[in-house]
Amino acid sequence: MSLSLILLSLVVGAYFSALVLFVRGFLGADREMGRWAGHLMELGFLLQTIWIFAEMFAGSRMSPAEFHLPVTNVGEASGFFAWSLAFIYLVLLRRLQIEAFGLVLIPVLVLFLIPSFFSFPVSRTLLAYFGDPYFLIHILTAFFGYASFALSFIGASLYLFLDQALKRKSPVQIYREFPPLEDLERFVFRTIFWGLLLLGGAILTGALWSKTVFGSFILKEPKSLASLLTWVVYLVIMYLHTVLLIKGRQIVRMSLIAFVLVLFTFLGTSLFQGGLHVGVW
Amino acid sequence: MELVCIGLNHKNCPVEIREQFAFSELQLSKALVELRSMEGLREWFILSTCNRVELYGRGFSGIENSLIHFLAESRGLDVCYVKPYLYRYHEREVANHLFRVASGLDSLVVGENEIYGQVRQAFRFANELKALDSILYQLVERSLRVGKRVRSETRINDGAVSVSSIAVELAEKIFGKLTGERILILGTGKISELTLKHLIKAGAGEITVTSRTYERALELAQKYGAKPIGFDSWLRTLRASDIVISSTAAPHHIVKFEDVKGIMLERRHKPLFFIDIAVPRDVDPRVSEIDDVYLYDIDDLKGVSEANLRLRKKEISKCELIVERELESFGEWYEFLEAGPMVQKLNAYFDQVVEREVSKAAGKFRGRETELRSLVQKIKASLLHVPIKKLKESARTGSLERYLETLHSLFQLKEGKPADEMKNQEKPPVLHEIDH
């Protein structure tokens, strides 16, 4: 078993244990469970960070002096996305952490980590571009941007669940551990804000990179167009919320629907033939 | 010496009886001072709340009757009248009862927090007036520890159970921590006033009161620094309100679906929470179909209360386990008090023997006396380690008496009064240690 797989198994083990504790805490077995689950989740993230660095400097594909972002195939990219999600939640949104959120986020993290256990062919095309700083920033911001939108989706789902529980007067134990609606709404729009900023950065650096490499701002290809559309839709939602001060269920539901575009941009566009992003993910 | 508790509570006495026994703060201090002169009483403690009056005491036999007489006389009642209402606990039962009381397991609303504060307050009073000494001090201090453990390790105090506190809890589930949310009161019922009080305490902001009788709205408004308005203008105020408490005597719905629908558009769907306590209901139930409007009527609130109580009751077994463990620990400590004087005497006996032999050999070890003493003390500690450990174990298993007798006859140790002699050795913790 390689070191990479051992590390990955430890990451999944830590996340899984955290999930078990979150569930136990949620079901009311013990008050302390949630706190321990949070620590285990942080441990999982720490181990995953080590795994990311180990993958970055793995000299199997390049000379040891160089490094690459572990996004050169489906397995690596999926694992890196899981790490981006955990990074945004545990580091950038540290103050907004919600116990109930961990319960939903961990299965997502584990799901995205599963492909990393398998080997996939490496994209040689990508490896060639890692030396370009625009390209590097483009990849990083894109991943973090999508991760932010994914978190806003989870927040919005929790919001709508709590909204319905309160409206239907569901038993208290169902939503006892949930944060208030206002906090969830704040979480949704904070993550959308970060998503807009990061995806905007990704679109911009992507265009600049294509200008340096290909001599033009290539946008006429599926992923670039879809990214731009996603960015505009989220910008409109943000405008409605922060400028026109529209609050509540409708606007949160809109953000939930907008996530379909993120899925399409991130995964769906790979089904189309042609374009710069083809054969990557 | 015996440990006793006499008292009455909500389980065996209706409020009209309980109020005859209750001590005011001033009366409590006076009673604690008066108990000093009671013959045979070494320590005492009084717990008086709206749901219970209990007198705890430790002293020589007969203090139970003395405490009953004292309670009757201090309340100006006849002993024969008082006696049938009282329950009496002795020794271990006293600890069990106080631990359960401090945990909220003996309360009218299981798991309520107020009783913990009341026990702590009574403890402060008794301590300040030097009514507590060693054993009762330990007992009350430990009961506070049990109360704290039960509340932090289980969910016995989770979820509100009164209508007013449920309303606050739900408001906080919608708006988060209340920070100036605006309240509109429609009608001036008792429950709506109580709910208002809770909401203000939780941090709610501007309050507007309206009633069909303007004077009543004015009266309530003045009491809480609110703004009274005429009943014909409440709909305008509703636009800017976040929480509405309604309890008018109207025979039909006064808050209509169409009105709220229009208002929600103007509010840009900022959440609106209706607490409808009125019967018949004031708010059209269809209002809850509108996005971002949350409506709870009196039955919904009662439903939440019952669900929370059921949840609390599920936690009782966990609490009982904590009480049981703490009771065992207290029992061990209490039992070992009997062995305390024997341990002291055993130590003294060994010291005496050691001193005699060291003095004899002093000439041979001139200049190395300190080393000699240290060595001898180490030998003494090693020799006594197992017997003292055995004594502690026997206190736990209940065979202490046999060991004490054996030690007594083996070393010819004199008789002693166990607990009293230990009193001064067991230095009680200072109050701030208990608070945290």
Contacts between the chains, C-beta under 8 A, distances in Angstrom:
chain1	res1	chain2	res2	distance
A	28	B	155	5.6
A	28	B	311	7.6
A	30	B	153	7.6
A	31	B	152	6.9
A	31	B	153	6.7
A	31	B	154	7.6
A	31	B	155	6.9
A	32	B	153	7.9
A	162	B	173	7.5
A	163	B	292	7.9
A	166	B	170	7.3
A	166	B	173	6.5
A	166	B	174	6.8
A	166	B	294	5.3
A	167	B	288	6.0
A	167	B	294	6.4
A	169	B	296	7.1
A	169	B	300	5.0
A	169	B	303	6.6
A	169	B	304	7.5
A	171	B	307	5.3
A	172	B	159	5.7
A	172	B	304	6.0
A	172	B	307	5.5
A	172	B	308	6.1
A	172	B	311	7.4
A	173	B	307	7.4
A	173	B	311	6.2
A	175	B	173	7.2
A	176	B	158	7.2
A	176	B	159	7.2
A	178	B	173	7.5
A	179	B	176	7.7
A	180	B	172	6.2
A	180	B	173	5.4
A	180	B	174	6.3
A	180	B	175	6.4
A	180	B	176	3.9
A	180	B	177	7.8
A	181	B	173	7.1
A	181	B	174	5.2
A	181	B	175	7.6
A	181	B	176	7.8
A	181	B	271	6.5
A	182	B	174	7.1
A	182	B	175	5.4
A	182	B	176	4.3
A	182	B	271	7.7
A	183	B	176	5.1
A	244	B	268	7.1
A	245	B	268	5.3
A	246	B	268	4.9
A	246	B	269	6.3
A	247	B	268	6.0
A	247	B	269	5.3
A	247	B	270	5.0
A	247	B	271	7.4
A	247	B	292	7.4
A	248	B	268	8.0
A	248	B	269	3.6
A	248	B	270	6.8
A	248	B	271	6.1
A	248	B	291	6.1
A	248	B	292	3.8
A	249	B	269	7.0
A	249	B	291	4.6
A	249	B	292	5.5
A	250	B	269	6.0
A	250	B	291	6.1
A	251	B	269	7.4
